Amino acid sequence: MAGEPVRLFLCGDVMLGRGIDQILPYPGEAELRESYVRDAAHYVRAAERHAGPLPGHPGFAWPWGEALAEIDTRAPHVRVINLENAVTRARSFLPGKSVHYRMNPDNIPSLQAVRPDACVLANNHILDFGARGLRETLATLRGAGLPYAGAGTDAASARAAVTADLGALGRVVVAGYGAGCSGIPDSWAATAHRPGVNMLPDLSAATAASVVDGLAETSGPEDVVVASIHWGSNWGYEIPRAQVRFAHRLVDGGVDIVHGHSSHHPRGIEIYRGRLILYGCGDCVNDYEGIPGHDNYRDVLRLLYFADLEPRNGRLRHLRMVPLRSHRLRLRRATPEETRWLHRALSEASAAFRTRVQLDDDGTLSITG
């Protein structure tokens, strides 16, 4: 246990489009094609009704708020996010979808502000503006120096992992996967001749074995391996047995962290064979503030996850979680009452895995491996 750990920062869905895009320095096209909303400014007004007016020109870093200082202070070696919006000027809304997310490429400094080492793209919004929108997203990320995984111009590039070399601490390998149970259409799967998402055909033993075999081609036994998966429903704390079995099979095959996302609120956490399984990290940044309907989940509350791992081994030493809340479309530290609520909710959600979540004196939550 002696020596410096490998520290990873992980979070759930980062959505910088729609209402968030409208408050950034270069707001893009505001048109929407939702059932009751046709203008992205609607979501800005909803947040203002909920928490008060926003400043006129809040700047690129505004949505991240106090999260940036929290992340920088804790100095993770690798930062992994799930980017859940297209980065495009395309106006071709994909037919058959009720919600579309995009941000103006000129607002890419807002994503750069958090300095991600891996932007996972295997989710149910990355092709909201079709193949053209995806290609522009990939080109914009490359131009901004932001590595990505989980989607690409063909199947091979969608499967490609991001590798971070940490010198004496070894390497961290991050690969992204999308499951149909999160709402990703089968037609979004990348093929040899079609851009798209690195799709999991199902959560079977055979698919888990295929994932493990693929990771073995790009990682070694001393690498820390992260499988980042967009799966499951948006709401609810129940974790399907198929997800649990799949996560266990990945860990049995050499994966060190299963980084799950799609749920709009944090779900249970498991430590399996000393490895960290985050079944659902919950949202991180979005424009949902002030939207009613799921108040019992208190989805304005968010968590930042900092995992300390054994270098060249991947075994979890310690997980620290920082509670935040969205306020005026900006992240700030949660109140003591909100932190206690998150502690209860996460403890109950993790109880089935016999995971003990600690509420610490500094207002953070923690789990020891």
Secondary structure in CASP SS format (residue, H / E / C, confidence):
PFRMAT SS
TARGET T0000
AUTHOR 0000-0000-0000
METHOD secondary structure of the structure
MODEL  1
M C 1.00
A C 1.00
G C 1.00
E C 1.00
P C 1.00
V E 1.00
R E 1.00
L E 1.00
F E 1.00
L E 1.00
C E 1.00
G E 1.00
D E 1.00
V E 1.00
M C 1.00
L C 1.00
G C 1.00
R C 1.00
G H 1.00
I H 1.00
D H 1.00
Q H 1.00
I H 1.00
L C 1.00
P C 1.00
Y C 1.00
P C 1.00
G C 1.00
E C 1.00
A C 1.00
E E 1.00
L C 1.00
R C 1.00
E C 1.00
S C 1.00
Y C 1.00
V C 1.00
R C 1.00
D E 1.00
A C 1.00
A H 1.00
H H 1.00
Y H 1.00
V H 1.00
R H 1.00
A H 1.00
A H 1.00
E H 1.00
R H 1.00
H H 1.00
A H 1.00
G C 1.00
P C 1.00
L C 1.00
P C 1.00
G C 1.00
H C 1.00
P C 1.00
G C 1.00
F C 1.00
A C 1.00
W H 1.00
P H 1.00
W H 1.00
G C 1.00
E C 1.00
A H 1.00
L H 1.00
A H 1.00
E H 1.00
I H 1.00
D H 1.00
T H 1.00
R H 1.00
A C 1.00
P C 1.00
H C 1.00
V E 1.00
R E 1.00
V E 1.00
I E 1.00
N E 1.00
L E 1.00
E C 1.00
N C 1.00
A E 1.00
V E 1.00
T C 1.00
R C 1.00
A C 1.00
R C 1.00
S C 1.00
F C 1.00
L C 1.00
P C 1.00
G C 1.00
K C 1.00
S C 1.00
V C 1.00
H C 1.00
Y C 1.00
R E 1.00
M E 1.00
N C 1.00
P H 1.00
D H 1.00
N H 1.00
I H 1.00
P H 1.00
S H 1.00
L H 1.00
Q H 1.00
A C 1.00
V C 1.00
R C 1.00
P C 1.00
D C 1.00
A E 1.00
C E 1.00
V E 1.00
L C 1.00
A C 1.00
N C 1.00
N C 1.00
H C 1.00
I C 1.00
L C 1.00
D C 1.00
F C 1.00
G H 1.00
A H 1.00
R H 1.00
G H 1.00
L H 1.00
R H 1.00
E H 1.00
T H 1.00
L H 1.00
A H 1.00
T H 1.00
L H 1.00
R H 1.00
G H 1.00
A C 1.00
G C 1.00
L C 1.00
P C 1.00
Y E 1.00
A E 1.00
G C 1.00
A E 1.00
G E 1.00
T C 1.00
D C 1.00
A H 1.00
A H 1.00
S H 1.00
A H 1.00
R H 1.00
A C 1.00
A C 1.00
V E 1.00
T E 1.00
A E 1.00
D E 1.00
L C 1.00
G H 1.00
A H 1.00
L H 1.00
G C 1.00
R E 1.00
V E 1.00
V E 1.00
V E 1.00
A E 1.00
G E 1.00
Y E 1.00
G E 1.00
A E 1.00
G H 1.00
C H 1.00
S H 1.00
G C 1.00
I C 1.00
P C 1.00
D H 1.00
S H 1.00
W H 1.00
A E 1.00
A C 1.00
T E 1.00
A C 1.00
H C 1.00
R E 1.00
P C 1.00
G E 1.00
V E 1.00
N C 1.00
M E 1.00
L E 1.00
P C 1.00
D C 1.00
L C 1.00
S C 1.00
A H 1.00
A H 1.00
T H 1.00
A H 1.00
A H 1.00
S H 1.00
V H 1.00
V H 1.00
D H 1.00
G H 1.00
L H 1.00
A H 1.00
E H 1.00
T H 1.00
S C 1.00
G C 1.00
P C 1.00
E C 1.00
D C 1.00
V E 1.00
V E 1.00
V E 1.00
A E 1.00
S E 1.00
I E 1.00
H E 1.00
W C 1.00
G C 1.00
S C 1.00
N C 1.00
W C 1.00
G C 1.00
Y C 1.00
E C 1.00
I C 1.00
P C 1.00
R H 1.00
A H 1.00
Q H 1.00
V H 1.00
R H 1.00
F H 1.00
A H 1.00
H H 1.00
R H 1.00
L H 1.00
V H 1.00
D H 1.00
G C 1.00
G C 1.00
V C 1.00
D C 1.00
I E 1.00
V E 1.00
H E 1.00
G E 1.00
H E 1.00
S C 1.00
S C 1.00
H C 1.00
H C 1.00
P C 1.00
R C 1.00
G C 1.00
I E 1.00
E E 1.00
I E 1.00
Y E 1.00
R C 1.00
G C 1.00
R E 1.00
L E 1.00
I E 1.00
L E 1.00
Y C 1.00
G C 1.00
C C 1.00
G C 1.00
D E 1.00
C E 1.00
V E 1.00
N C 1.00
D C 1.00
Y C 1.00
E C 1.00
G C 1.00
I C 1.00
P C 1.00
G C 1.00
H C 1.00
D H 1.00
N H 1.00
Y H 1.00
R C 1.00
D C 1.00
V C 1.00
L E 1.00
R E 1.00
L E 1.00
L E 1.00
Y E 1.00
F E 1.00
A E 1.00
D E 1.00
L E 1.00
E C 1.00
P C 1.00
R C 1.00
N C 1.00
G C 1.00
R C 1.00
L E 1.00
R E 1.00
H E 1.00
L E 1.00
R E 1.00
M E 1.00
V E 1.00
P E 1.00
L E 1.00
R E 1.00
S E 1.00
H C 1.00
R C 1.00
L C 1.00
R C 1.00
L E 1.00
R E 1.00
R E 1.00
A C 1.00
T C 1.00
P H 1.00
E H 1.00
E H 1.00
T H 1.00
R H 1.00
W H 1.00
L H 1.00
H H 1.00
R H 1.00
A H 1.00
L H 1.00
S H 1.00
E H 1.00
A H 1.00
S H 1.00
A H 1.00
A H 1.00
F H 1.00
R C 1.00
T C 1.00
R C 1.00
V C 1.00
Q E 1.00
L E 1.00
D C 1.00
D C 1.00
D C 1.00
G C 1.00
T C 1.00
L E 1.00
S E 1.00
I E 1.00
T E 1.00
G C 1.00
END
